[in-house]
Amino acid sequence: MNRHDWERAKKGDTELSGANLARADLSHTKGNNVNLSDANLANANLSYSKLINTNFKGANLVKADLSNADLEGADLTGANLTGAKLHLTKLRGAKLHNANLSNATLGVYGKRADFREADLSSAILFNCRLPASNFTSAICTGADFRDAKLVGSVFTKADLTSARFDGTDLSNAKFNPKSVESASFIGARITGVSLTALGMSQDELVKMFGQTTGFTPKLRSGFILITGRTLLTSKFRKYDFQEFQGRTGNRISIEGLKFPVEHRDLHGLSLQGLNMRRVTLSGGDLSRANLSEADLTGALLIRANLRGANLTDACLAGASLRAADLSKANLTRADLRKAIIRGADMRGCVLEGQNLEDLKKRGAIVD
């Protein structure tokens, strides 16, 4: 097939459904609503093509090169993409229902892609961006999803046996797969994800979702589980982090965690020694919390309630405490260098080791 034939096909003058286009060079071609259903495109070069809303139903795309192609809205239902190259391919709104992508290399971009019942076994989806995509009943055994962006995606009844999700962003995903046996999720972000459907024990969850994070609390109703930068459950209650720090011997870290507004009630919690660098807790309730020796460097605590909190030897360097309530808090030897404290209420605080005149000059309200 030559370029002239392709131009005729785009105009509807040539029927490409079921055509033999094996090894054809169709790179940089453009077309909308082209019918390539059941076509043989094995080993074809479709790189840099723009095939919006193209019909690839049942097409043979074994080892085809679709790198940098734009397949927005394409229908790849039942297509065979075994060993295909989809590096930087755009699949926004594409349908891959029951498609076979086993051993394919995917570095794709898109949103709401439909992978229902697709065979993704051993597929490489490293660093792909597919938010809000549907992997319902997909076969993902041995698939490599490392560092992928899969926010809000659906994995209902998906087979994730031996799949790798290390560093993957699965925030707010619907995660009730058929199997996660031997799968790896170290460093994955699972904020807003419910893991109850996995039916796994505490030890099994810790092993799968971050055994090196140093925080392994029990999964009791109404409690929180934080591993690294990951927030797993829906409600905060009084909880002793030190119990688990003592068990593991590791320093607990929630560095960079952005607490949802509705989950900023940490009053009375024992957070001693916790790594809370750059956390977002503006407007949160940390009253009477034990934050002694905690590292809050660069934390956002604007208008936070820290009334009566223990901040002895805590590091608040560069933190934003503008208009925060620190009344009656213990700030003994706390590091407030370059902290923004304008309007912060420090009346009644224990300020041993602090320079009162300096605090006043920086806008803090002190006795």
DRENKOLPA-771738 format. One record per residue (C-alpha): x, y, z; residue number from 1; residue in one letter. Coordinates in Angstrom, 1 decimal. Example, Ala and Ser with C-alpha at 12.3 -4.5 7.8 and 13.67 -1.06 7.14 Angstrom:
<atoms>
(atom (12.3; -4.5; 7.8); 1; A) (atom (13.7; -1.1; 7.1); 2; S) 
</atoms>
This chain:
<atoms>
(atom (0.0; 0.0; 0.0); 1; M) (atom (1.3; 3.4; -0.9); 2; N) (atom (0.5; 7.0; 0.3); 3; R) (atom (-1.9; 7.5; -2.6); 4; H) (atom (-3.9; 4.5; -1.5); 5; D) (atom (-4.0; 5.8; 2.0); 6; W) (atom (-5.3; 9.2; 0.9); 7; E) (atom (-8.0; 7.4; -1.1); 8; R) (atom (-8.9; 5.3; 2.0); 9; A) (atom (-9.3; 8.5; 4.1); 10; K) (atom (-11.9; 9.7; 1.5); 11; K) (atom (-13.7; 6.4; 1.6); 12; G) (atom (-12.6; 5.4; -1.9); 13; D) (atom (-10.7; 2.4; -0.7); 14; T) (atom (-12.0; -0.2; 1.8); 15; E) (atom (-9.2; -1.0; 4.4); 16; L) (atom (-11.3; -3.3; 6.6); 17; S) (atom (-9.5; -6.6; 6.5); 18; G) (atom (-6.7; -5.3; 4.3); 19; A) (atom (-3.2; -6.7; 4.4); 20; N) (atom (-1.0; -3.9; 5.5); 21; L) (atom (1.7; -6.0; 7.1); 22; A) (atom (5.1; -4.2; 7.3); 23; R) (atom (3.5; -1.1; 5.7); 24; A) (atom (5.1; 2.3; 6.4); 25; D) (atom (2.3; 4.5; 7.5); 26; L) (atom (4.4; 6.7; 9.7); 27; S) (atom (3.3; 10.4; 10.0); 28; H) (atom (0.0; 9.6; 8.3); 29; T) (atom (-3.2; 11.4; 9.3); 30; K) (atom (-6.8; 10.3; 9.2); 31; G) (atom (-10.1; 10.5; 11.1); 32; N) (atom (-12.6; 7.7; 11.4); 33; N) (atom (-10.6; 5.4; 9.1); 34; V) (atom (-11.9; 1.8; 9.1); 35; N) (atom (-9.0; -0.6; 9.7); 36; L) (atom (-11.1; -3.2; 11.4); 37; S) (atom (-9.6; -6.8; 11.1); 38; D) (atom (-6.8; -5.3; 9.1); 39; A) (atom (-3.4; -7.0; 9.2); 40; N) (atom (-0.9; -4.4; 10.4); 41; L) (atom (1.7; -6.8; 11.8); 42; A) (atom (5.1; -5.1; 12.0); 43; N) (atom (3.6; -2.0; 10.4); 44; A) (atom (5.1; 1.4; 11.1); 45; N) (atom (2.5; 3.8; 12.4); 46; L) (atom (4.8; 6.0; 14.4); 47; S) (atom (3.9; 9.7; 14.6); 48; Y) (atom (0.6; 9.0; 12.9); 49; S) (atom (-2.6; 10.8; 13.9); 50; K) (atom (-5.5; 8.4; 13.6); 51; L) (atom (-8.3; 10.0; 15.6); 52; I) (atom (-11.4; 7.8; 16.1); 53; N) (atom (-9.9; 5.1; 13.9); 54; T) (atom (-11.6; 1.7; 13.9); 55; N) (atom (-8.9; -1.0; 14.8); 56; F) (atom (-11.5; -3.6; 15.9); 57; K) (atom (-9.9; -7.0; 15.7); 58; G) (atom (-6.9; -5.7; 13.8); 59; A) (atom (-3.6; -7.5; 13.9); 60; N) (atom (-1.0; -5.1; 15.3); 61; L) (atom (1.5; -7.6; 16.4); 62; V) (atom (4.9; -5.9; 16.8); 63; K) (atom (3.5; -2.8; 15.2); 64; A) (atom (5.3; 0.5; 15.9); 65; D) (atom (2.7; 3.1; 17.2); 66; L) (atom (5.3; 5.2; 19.0); 67; S) (atom (4.3; 8.9; 19.3); 68; N) (atom (1.0; 8.2; 17.5); 69; A) (atom (-2.2; 10.0; 18.4); 70; D) (atom (-5.0; 7.4; 18.8); 71; L) (atom (-7.5; 9.5; 20.6); 72; E) (atom (-10.9; 7.9; 20.6); 73; G) (atom (-9.6; 4.9; 18.6); 74; A) (atom (-11.5; 1.6; 18.9); 75; D) (atom (-9.0; -1.2; 19.5); 76; L) (atom (-11.5; -3.6; 20.8); 77; T) (atom (-10.2; -7.2; 20.4); 78; G) (atom (-7.1; -6.0; 18.6); 79; A) (atom (-3.9; -8.0; 18.9); 80; N) (atom (-1.1; -5.7; 20.0); 81; L) (atom (1.3; -8.4; 21.2); 82; T) (atom (4.8; -7.0; 21.3); 83; G) (atom (3.7; -3.6; 19.9); 84; A) (atom (5.5; -0.4; 20.7); 85; K) (atom (3.4; 2.4; 22.1); 86; L) (atom (6.0; 4.7; 23.4); 87; H) (atom (4.5; 8.2; 24.1); 88; L) (atom (1.3; 7.1; 22.3); 89; T) (atom (-1.8; 9.1; 23.1); 90; K) (atom (-4.8; 7.0; 24.0); 91; L) (atom (-7.2; 9.5; 25.4); 92; R) (atom (-10.7; 7.9; 25.3); 93; G) (atom (-9.4; 4.9; 23.4); 94; A) (atom (-11.2; 1.6; 23.7); 95; K) (atom (-9.0; -1.5; 24.3); 96; L) (atom (-11.7; -3.8; 25.5); 97; H) (atom (-10.5; -7.4; 25.2); 98; N) (atom (-7.3; -6.3; 23.4); 99; A) (atom (-4.1; -8.3; 23.7); 100; N) (atom (-1.2; -6.2; 24.7); 101; L) (atom (1.0; -8.9; 26.1); 102; S) (atom (4.7; -8.1; 25.9); 103; N) (atom (3.9; -4.7; 24.5); 104; A) (atom (5.9; -1.7; 25.4); 105; T) (atom (3.7; 1.2; 26.5); 106; L) (atom (4.8; 4.6; 27.5); 107; G) (atom (1.4; 6.1; 26.8); 108; V) (atom (-0.6; 9.3; 27.5); 109; Y) (atom (-4.3; 9.6; 27.8); 110; G) (atom (-7.3; 9.7; 30.0); 111; K) (atom (-10.3; 7.4; 30.5); 112; R) (atom (-8.7; 4.7; 28.3); 113; A) (atom (-10.8; 1.5; 28.3); 114; D) (atom (-8.7; -1.6; 29.0); 115; F) (atom (-11.6; -3.8; 30.1); 116; R) (atom (-10.7; -7.4; 29.8); 117; E) (atom (-7.5; -6.5; 27.9); 118; A) (atom (-4.6; -8.9; 28.1); 119; D) (atom (-1.7; -6.8; 29.4); 120; L) (atom (0.4; -9.7; 30.6); 121; S) (atom (4.1; -8.8; 30.8); 122; S) (atom (3.3; -5.4; 29.2); 123; A) (atom (5.6; -2.6; 30.0); 124; I) (atom (3.7; 0.5; 31.0); 125; L) (atom (6.6; 2.2; 32.7); 126; F) (atom (5.9; 6.0; 33.4); 127; N) (atom (2.7; 5.9; 31.4); 128; C) (atom (0.0; 8.5; 32.1); 129; R) (atom (-3.5; 7.0; 32.1); 130; L) (atom (-5.6; 8.7; 34.7); 131; P) (atom (-9.2; 7.6; 35.2); 132; A) (atom (-8.7; 4.5; 33.0); 133; S) (atom (-10.7; 1.3; 33.2); 134; N) (atom (-8.7; -1.9; 33.8); 135; F) (atom (-11.8; -4.0; 34.9); 136; T) (atom (-11.1; -7.7; 34.5); 137; S) (atom (-7.8; -7.0; 32.7); 138; A) (atom (-5.1; -9.6; 32.7); 139; I) (atom (-2.0; -7.7; 34.0); 140; C) (atom (0.1; -10.6; 35.2); 141; T) (atom (3.7; -9.5; 35.2); 142; G) (atom (2.9; -6.1; 33.8); 143; A) (atom (5.3; -3.2; 34.7); 144; D) (atom (3.4; -0.1; 35.8); 145; F) (atom (6.3; 1.4; 37.7); 146; R) (atom (6.2; 5.2; 38.0); 147; D) (atom (2.9; 5.3; 36.1); 148; A) (atom (0.2; 7.9; 36.7); 149; K) (atom (-3.1; 6.0; 37.2); 150; L) (atom (-5.0; 8.4; 39.4); 151; V) (atom (-8.7; 7.4; 39.7); 152; G) (atom (-8.3; 4.3; 37.6); 153; S) (atom (-10.4; 1.2; 38.1); 154; V) (atom (-8.9; -2.2; 38.7); 155; F) (atom (-12.1; -4.2; 39.6); 156; T) (atom (-11.4; -7.9; 39.2); 157; K) (atom (-8.1; -7.3; 37.4); 158; A) (atom (-5.5; -10.0; 37.7); 159; D) (atom (-2.4; -8.2; 39.0); 160; L) (atom (-0.4; -11.2; 39.8); 161; T) (atom (3.4; -10.4; 39.9); 162; S) (atom (2.7; -6.9; 38.5); 163; A) (atom (5.0; -4.0; 39.5); 164; R) (atom (3.5; -0.8; 40.7); 165; F) (atom (6.6; 0.6; 42.5); 166; D) (atom (6.4; 4.4; 42.5); 167; G) (atom (3.0; 4.4; 40.7); 168; T) (atom (0.4; 7.0; 41.6); 169; D) (atom (-2.8; 5.1; 42.3); 170; L) (atom (-4.5; 7.9; 44.3); 171; S) (atom (-8.3; 7.5; 44.5); 172; N) (atom (-8.2; 4.4; 42.3); 173; A) (atom (-10.9; 1.8; 42.7); 174; K) (atom (-8.8; -1.0; 43.9); 175; F) (atom (-10.5; -4.4; 44.3); 176; N) (atom (-8.5; -6.7; 42.0); 177; P) (atom (-8.9; -10.4; 41.5); 178; K) (atom (-5.4; -11.1; 42.6); 179; S) (atom (-2.3; -9.2; 43.8); 180; V) (atom (-0.2; -12.2; 44.5); 181; E) (atom (3.5; -11.5; 44.4); 182; S) (atom (2.8; -7.9; 43.2); 183; A) (atom (5.0; -5.0; 44.3); 184; S) (atom (3.8; -1.6; 45.4); 185; F) (atom (6.8; -0.2; 47.2); 186; I) (atom (6.7; 3.6; 47.1); 187; G) (atom (3.3; 3.7; 45.4); 188; A) (atom (0.9; 6.5; 46.2); 189; R) (atom (-2.5; 5.1; 47.3); 190; I) (atom (-4.1; 8.2; 48.9); 191; T) (atom (-7.8; 7.7; 49.1); 192; G) (atom (-7.6; 4.0; 48.1); 193; V) (atom (-9.5; 1.4; 50.2); 194; S) (atom (-7.6; -1.8; 50.6); 195; L) (atom (-10.2; -3.7; 52.6); 196; T) (atom (-11.3; -5.6; 49.5); 197; A) (atom (-7.9; -7.3; 49.4); 198; L) (atom (-8.8; -9.2; 52.6); 199; G) (atom (-5.1; -9.2; 53.6); 200; M) (atom (-3.6; -9.2; 57.1); 201; S) (atom (-1.6; -6.2; 58.5); 202; Q) (atom (1.7; -8.0; 57.9); 203; D) (atom (0.8; -8.8; 54.3); 204; E) (atom (-0.2; -5.2; 53.6); 205; L) (atom (2.9; -3.8; 55.1); 206; V) (atom (5.1; -6.2; 53.1); 207; K) (atom (3.3; -5.3; 49.9); 208; M) (atom (2.9; -1.6; 50.3); 209; F) (atom (6.1; -0.5; 52.0); 210; G) (atom (7.8; -2.6; 54.6); 211; Q) (atom (10.8; -0.2; 54.7); 212; T) (atom (8.7; 2.9; 55.6); 213; T) (atom (9.1; 2.2; 59.3); 214; G) (atom (5.4; 2.6; 60.2); 215; F) (atom (3.3; -0.6; 60.6); 216; T) (atom (0.2; 0.2; 62.6); 217; P) (atom (-2.7; -2.2; 63.2); 218; K) (atom (-5.6; -1.8; 60.9); 219; L) (atom (-8.4; -1.1; 63.3); 220; R) (atom (-11.6; 0.6; 62.4); 221; S) (atom (-11.5; 4.3; 62.7); 222; G) (atom (-7.7; 4.5; 62.8); 223; F) (atom (-5.1; 5.7; 60.3); 224; I) (atom (-2.4; 4.0; 58.4); 225; L) (atom (0.4; 6.1; 57.0); 226; I) (atom (3.3; 4.6; 55.0); 227; T) (atom (5.8; 7.1; 53.8); 228; G) (atom (3.7; 9.7; 52.0); 229; R) (atom (0.6; 7.5; 51.8); 230; T) (atom (-2.7; 8.1; 53.5); 231; L) (atom (-4.9; 5.0; 53.4); 232; L) (atom (-8.0; 5.2; 55.6); 233; T) (atom (-10.7; 7.8; 55.9); 234; S) (atom (-10.7; 8.9; 59.5); 235; K) (atom (-8.2; 10.1; 62.1); 236; F) (atom (-8.5; 9.2; 65.7); 237; R) (atom (-6.1; 9.5; 68.7); 238; K) (atom (-3.2; 7.3; 67.9); 239; Y) (atom (0.3; 6.7; 69.3); 240; D) (atom (2.8; 6.7; 66.5); 241; F) (atom (5.6; 6.0; 69.0); 242; Q) (atom (4.2; 2.5; 69.6); 243; E) (atom (5.1; 1.6; 66.1); 244; F) (atom (8.3; 3.6; 65.8); 245; Q) (atom (9.5; 1.6; 68.8); 246; G) (atom (8.6; -1.7; 67.2); 247; R) (atom (10.3; -1.0; 63.9); 248; T) (atom (13.3; 1.0; 65.2); 249; G) (atom (13.0; 3.2; 62.2); 250; N) (atom (12.1; 6.9; 62.1); 251; R) (atom (8.6; 7.5; 60.9); 252; I) (atom (8.1; 9.8; 57.9); 253; S) (atom (5.1; 11.4; 56.3); 254; I) (atom (7.2; 14.0; 54.5); 255; E) (atom (5.4; 16.0; 51.9); 256; G) (atom (2.0; 14.6; 52.8); 257; L) (atom (-0.9; 16.9; 51.9); 258; K) (atom (-3.6; 16.1; 54.4); 259; F) (atom (-7.2; 16.4; 52.9); 260; P) (atom (-9.1; 19.3; 54.5); 261; V) (atom (-11.5; 16.9; 56.1); 262; E) (atom (-8.7; 14.8; 57.7); 263; H) (atom (-6.8; 17.6; 59.5); 264; R) (atom (-8.0; 16.8; 63.0); 265; D) (atom (-4.9; 15.5; 64.8); 266; L) (atom (-5.6; 16.9; 68.2); 267; H) (atom (-4.0; 15.0; 71.1); 268; G) (atom (-2.0; 12.7; 68.8); 269; L) (atom (1.5; 11.6; 69.8); 270; S) (atom (3.6; 12.7; 66.8); 271; L) (atom (7.0; 12.8; 68.6); 272; Q) (atom (10.0; 12.6; 66.4); 273; G) (atom (7.8; 12.3; 63.2); 274; L) (atom (9.3; 13.5; 59.9); 275; N) (atom (6.6; 16.0; 58.8); 276; M) (atom (8.8; 18.1; 56.5); 277; R) (atom (6.7; 20.1; 54.0); 278; R) (atom (3.3; 18.6; 55.2); 279; V) (atom (0.2; 20.6; 54.4); 280; T) (atom (-1.9; 21.1; 57.6); 281; L) (atom (-3.2; 24.6; 57.2); 282; S) (atom (-6.3; 25.1; 59.4); 283; G) (atom (-5.7; 21.8; 61.0); 284; G) (atom (-6.3; 20.9; 64.6); 285; D) (atom (-3.0; 19.9; 66.4); 286; L) (atom (-4.1; 21.2; 69.8); 287; S) (atom (-2.4; 19.3; 72.7); 288; R) (atom (-0.5; 17.1; 70.2); 289; A) (atom (2.9; 15.9; 71.2); 290; N) (atom (5.2; 17.2; 68.5); 291; L) (atom (8.4; 17.2; 70.5); 292; S) (atom (11.5; 16.6; 68.3); 293; E) (atom (9.2; 16.5; 65.2); 294; A) (atom (10.6; 17.9; 62.0); 295; D) (atom (8.2; 20.4; 60.6); 296; L) (atom (10.6; 22.2; 58.3); 297; T) (atom (8.8; 24.0; 55.6); 298; G) (atom (5.4; 22.8; 56.8); 299; A) (atom (2.2; 24.7; 55.9); 300; L) (atom (0.4; 25.4; 59.2); 301; L) (atom (-1.4; 28.6; 58.3); 302; I) (atom (-4.2; 29.3; 60.9); 303; R) (atom (-3.5; 25.9; 62.4); 304; A) (atom (-4.6; 25.2; 66.0); 305; N) (atom (-1.5; 24.3; 68.0); 306; L) (atom (-2.9; 25.4; 71.3); 307; R) (atom (-1.3; 23.6; 74.2); 308; G) (atom (0.9; 21.5; 71.8); 309; A) (atom (4.3; 20.2; 72.9); 310; N) (atom (6.8; 21.5; 70.4); 311; L) (atom (9.9; 21.0; 72.6); 312; T) (atom (13.0; 20.7; 70.4); 313; D) (atom (10.8; 20.6; 67.3); 314; A) (atom (12.2; 22.0; 64.0); 315; C) (atom (9.9; 24.6; 62.5); 316; L) (atom (12.5; 26.2; 60.2); 317; A) (atom (10.9; 27.8; 57.2); 318; G) (atom (7.4; 26.7; 58.3); 319; A) (atom (4.4; 28.9; 57.6); 320; S) (atom (2.7; 29.6; 60.9); 321; L) (atom (0.9; 32.8; 59.9); 322; R) (atom (-2.1; 33.5; 62.2); 323; A) (atom (-1.6; 30.1; 63.9); 324; A) (atom (-2.9; 29.6; 67.4); 325; D) (atom (0.2; 28.6; 69.5); 326; L) (atom (-1.2; 29.8; 72.8); 327; S) (atom (0.0; 27.8; 75.8); 328; K) (atom (2.2; 25.7; 73.6); 329; A) (atom (5.6; 24.6; 74.7); 330; N) (atom (8.2; 26.0; 72.3); 331; L) (atom (11.3; 25.2; 74.4); 332; T) (atom (14.3; 25.2; 72.1); 333; R) (atom (12.1; 24.9; 69.1); 334; A) (atom (13.8; 26.0; 65.9); 335; D) (atom (11.9; 28.9; 64.4); 336; L) (atom (14.5; 30.2; 62.0); 337; R) (atom (13.0; 31.8; 58.9); 338; K) (atom (9.5; 30.6; 60.0); 339; A) (atom (6.7; 32.9; 59.1); 340; I) (atom (5.0; 33.8; 62.4); 341; I) (atom (3.2; 37.0; 61.6); 342; R) (atom (-0.1; 37.0; 63.5); 343; G) (atom (0.8; 33.8; 65.3); 344; A) (atom (-0.7; 33.8; 68.9); 345; D) (atom (2.1; 32.8; 71.3); 346; M) (atom (0.5; 34.1; 74.5); 347; R) (atom (1.1; 31.9; 77.4); 348; G) (atom (3.7; 29.8; 75.6); 349; C) (atom (6.8; 28.3; 77.2); 350; V) (atom (9.5; 30.1; 75.3); 351; L) (atom (12.7; 28.9; 76.9); 352; E) (atom (15.6; 29.5; 74.6); 353; G) (atom (13.6; 31.9; 72.3); 354; Q) (atom (14.3; 35.5; 71.6); 355; N) (atom (11.1; 37.4; 72.6); 356; L) (atom (12.1; 40.6; 70.9); 357; E) (atom (12.9; 38.8; 67.7); 358; D) (atom (9.5; 37.1; 67.8); 359; L) (atom (7.7; 40.4; 68.3); 360; K) (atom (9.6; 42.0; 65.4); 361; K) (atom (8.5; 39.2; 63.2); 362; R) (atom (4.9; 39.8; 64.0); 363; G) (atom (4.1; 37.1; 66.6); 364; A) (atom (1.7; 37.9; 69.4); 365; I) (atom (3.5; 37.3; 72.7); 366; V) (atom (2.9; 38.3; 76.4); 367; D) 
</atoms>
